[in-house]
């Protein structure tokens, strides 16, 4: 729903909605759109019987935590910044943690630095089917209850393995690109956003306020 306001993709979503057959039932969901009444008014102008259902109370209140104010974990032996931050979050009982990274490469790099720095007491046992879908590299991380998640992975690896394990509470850390924030794939105890800037088509972009709300909404 919130992607209607996106500079690049919004027009395509808007056209899909406007040109959808009248008998098509549409359900828009979002936790970050500030002016849903304007969208309802637009839908009514193009002939749809739109109704706004709005809830302003969050069943699970969001709380901010200062990572720099949390004590270091004596079990984390690493110079990697994010590995140390994850160690602090786990020690403070803020896990499982969902980390948003601006790029695939950055996300994988962060995920790979965590297992050696934050040892897991009970390694995760994967089924042969899960190992086949995830591949050797990701399977190694999953055994340490860590994963990365981005569109470069196959659907079987993303939805069938990483998302399924996250939903069942089997993972301590998932490092994902910002695309995950647009959906409702899964939620975790805490969310960390590593950067408010990202590059697309050789241009630097700022993460918008509604995008940040979508990310933090996964907590």
C-alpha positions as CSV (number, residue, x, y, z in Angstrom):
1,X,0.0,0.0,0.0
2,X,2.7,2.5,1.0
3,X,4.5,1.9,-2.3
4,X,1.8,4.0,-4.1
5,X,3.9,7.0,-3.0
6,X,7.2,5.6,-4.4
7,X,8.7,7.9,-7.0
8,X,9.7,5.0,-9.3
9,X,7.2,2.2,-8.7
10,X,4.2,4.1,-7.4
11,X,2.7,4.8,-10.8
12,X,2.7,1.1,-11.7
13,X,0.8,0.2,-8.5
14,X,-1.6,3.1,-9.1
15,X,-2.3,1.9,-12.7
16,X,-2.8,-1.7,-11.5
17,X,-5.4,-0.5,-9.0
18,X,-7.1,1.9,-11.3
19,X,-7.4,-0.6,-14.2
20,X,-8.4,-3.6,-12.0
21,X,-11.9,-4.9,-13.0
22,X,-14.7,-3.6,-10.8
23,X,-15.5,-7.0,-9.4
24,X,-11.9,-7.4,-8.1
25,X,-11.8,-7.0,-4.3
26,X,-8.8,-5.0,-3.1
27,X,-7.3,-5.0,0.4
28,X,-4.6,-2.4,1.2
29,X,-2.5,-3.0,4.3
30,X,0.1,-0.7,5.8
31,X,1.6,0.4,9.1
32,X,3.1,3.6,7.8
33,X,0.7,5.5,5.6
34,X,-0.2,8.8,7.3
35,X,-3.0,9.9,4.9
36,X,-5.1,6.8,4.1
37,X,-8.2,8.9,3.9
38,X,-6.8,10.6,0.7
39,X,-6.3,7.2,-0.9
40,X,-9.9,6.2,0.0
41,X,-11.1,9.5,-1.5
42,X,-9.2,8.7,-4.7
43,X,-10.6,5.2,-4.9
44,X,-14.1,6.6,-4.5
45,X,-13.5,9.1,-7.3
46,X,-12.6,6.3,-9.7
47,X,-15.8,4.5,-8.8
48,X,-14.9,2.1,-6.0
49,X,-16.8,1.5,-2.8
50,X,-13.8,2.0,-0.5
51,X,-13.9,1.9,3.2
52,X,-11.2,2.9,5.7
53,X,-10.5,0.6,8.7
54,X,-7.9,2.2,10.9
55,X,-6.3,1.1,14.2
56,X,-3.9,3.4,16.0
57,X,-3.1,1.1,18.9
58,X,-0.2,-1.3,18.5
59,X,-0.8,-4.6,20.3
60,X,2.9,-4.9,21.1
61,X,4.3,-1.4,22.0
62,X,7.6,-0.4,20.3
63,X,10.5,0.6,22.5
64,X,13.8,2.2,21.5
65,X,17.1,0.7,22.9
66,X,20.4,2.5,22.7
67,X,22.9,-0.2,21.5
68,X,25.8,1.9,22.7
69,X,24.3,2.0,26.1
70,X,24.1,-1.8,26.4
71,X,27.0,-3.7,28.0
72,X,29.4,-5.6,25.8
73,X,29.2,-9.4,25.9
74,X,32.2,-11.2,27.2
75,X,31.5,-14.0,24.8
76,X,31.9,-11.8,21.7
77,X,35.6,-11.7,20.5
78,X,35.5,-9.7,17.3
79,X,36.5,-6.4,15.9
80,X,33.4,-6.4,13.6
81,X,31.1,-3.6,14.7
82,X,27.8,-5.3,14.0
83,X,28.9,-8.6,15.5
84,X,29.6,-6.7,18.7
85,X,26.2,-4.9,18.5
86,X,24.4,-8.2,18.0
87,X,26.3,-9.7,20.9
88,X,25.0,-6.8,23.1
89,X,21.5,-7.3,21.9
90,X,21.5,-11.0,22.6
91,X,23.0,-10.5,26.1
92,X,20.3,-7.9,26.8
93,X,17.7,-10.5,25.7
94,X,16.6,-8.5,22.7
95,X,17.0,-11.4,20.3
96,X,15.9,-12.6,17.8
97,X,17.2,-9.6,15.8
98,X,16.3,-8.5,12.3
99,X,19.1,-6.3,10.8
100,X,18.4,-4.2,7.7
101,X,21.3,-3.6,5.4
102,X,21.1,-1.3,2.3
103,X,22.8,-3.7,-0.1
104,X,22.9,-7.5,-0.6
105,X,26.7,-7.6,-0.3
106,X,26.7,-5.6,2.9
107,X,23.9,-7.9,4.3
108,X,25.9,-11.1,3.5
109,X,29.1,-9.6,4.9
110,X,27.4,-8.7,8.2
111,X,25.7,-12.2,8.4
112,X,29.0,-14.0,7.8
113,X,30.8,-12.0,10.5
114,X,28.3,-13.0,13.3
115,X,28.8,-16.8,13.7
116,X,32.5,-16.7,14.6
117,X,31.9,-13.8,17.0
118,X,28.7,-14.9,18.6
119,X,28.9,-18.6,19.3
120,X,25.6,-20.5,19.5
121,X,25.0,-23.1,22.3
122,X,22.6,-25.3,20.3
123,X,23.4,-25.5,16.6
124,X,20.3,-25.8,14.4
125,X,19.8,-29.1,12.7
126,X,18.7,-28.8,9.1
127,X,16.8,-31.4,7.0
128,X,18.4,-32.6,3.7
129,X,15.7,-30.6,1.8
130,X,16.5,-27.4,3.7
131,X,20.2,-27.8,3.0
132,X,19.5,-28.4,-0.7
133,X,17.3,-25.3,-1.0
134,X,19.6,-23.1,1.0
135,X,22.9,-24.1,-0.5
136,X,26.2,-24.8,1.2
137,X,27.1,-21.2,2.2
138,X,23.7,-20.3,3.7
139,X,23.3,-23.7,5.4
140,X,26.5,-23.1,7.3
141,X,25.1,-19.8,8.6
142,X,21.7,-21.4,9.4
143,X,23.3,-24.0,11.6
144,X,24.6,-21.1,13.7
145,X,21.0,-19.7,13.7
146,X,22.0,-16.8,11.5
147,X,20.7,-16.0,8.0
148,X,20.7,-13.4,5.3
149,X,17.6,-12.6,3.2
150,X,17.5,-10.8,-0.2
151,X,16.0,-11.2,-3.7
152,X,19.1,-12.8,-5.0
153,X,18.2,-16.0,-3.1
154,X,15.8,-18.5,-4.7
155,X,12.2,-18.4,-3.5
156,X,12.7,-21.9,-2.0
157,X,15.6,-20.5,0.1
158,X,13.8,-17.3,1.1
159,X,10.3,-18.5,1.8
160,X,10.8,-22.2,2.3
161,X,13.8,-22.0,4.6
162,X,14.8,-18.6,6.0
163,X,11.3,-17.2,6.5
164,X,9.9,-20.5,7.8
165,X,12.7,-20.8,10.4
166,X,12.4,-17.2,11.4
167,X,8.6,-17.6,11.9
168,X,9.1,-20.6,14.1
169,X,11.7,-18.8,16.3
170,X,14.6,-20.9,15.2
171,X,16.9,-18.1,14.2
172,X,18.8,-15.6,16.4
173,X,19.7,-13.1,13.6
174,X,18.4,-12.4,10.1
175,X,20.2,-9.8,8.0
176,X,17.9,-8.5,5.2
177,X,17.8,-5.9,2.5
178,X,15.1,-3.2,2.7
179,X,12.8,-5.1,0.4
180,X,11.7,-7.3,3.3
181,X,10.2,-4.2,5.1
182,X,7.5,-3.9,2.4
183,X,5.9,-7.2,3.3
184,X,4.7,-9.2,6.2
185,X,7.1,-12.2,5.8
186,X,7.8,-12.5,9.5
187,X,8.5,-10.4,12.6
188,X,11.3,-10.6,15.2
189,X,12.0,-9.3,18.7
190,X,14.2,-6.4,17.7
191,X,15.1,-4.5,14.6
192,X,18.4,-2.7,13.8
193,X,18.8,-0.4,10.8
194,X,22.5,-0.2,9.7
195,X,22.3,2.8,7.4
196,X,19.9,5.4,6.1
197,X,21.6,5.7,2.8
198,X,21.7,3.3,-0.1
199,X,22.8,3.2,-3.7
200,X,20.5,2.4,-6.7
201,X,21.4,2.9,-10.3
202,X,24.7,4.6,-9.2
203,X,22.8,7.3,-7.3
204,X,22.7,7.7,-3.5
205,X,19.3,7.7,-1.9
206,X,18.0,8.4,1.6
207,X,15.7,5.9,3.3
208,X,12.4,7.7,3.6
209,X,10.5,8.0,6.9
210,X,7.8,5.6,5.9
211,X,10.4,3.0,4.9
212,X,12.0,3.3,8.4
213,X,8.5,2.9,10.0
214,X,8.0,-0.3,7.9
215,X,11.4,-1.6,9.0
216,X,10.9,-0.9,12.7
217,X,7.4,-2.2,12.4
218,X,8.8,-5.7,12.0
219,X,9.8,-5.7,15.7
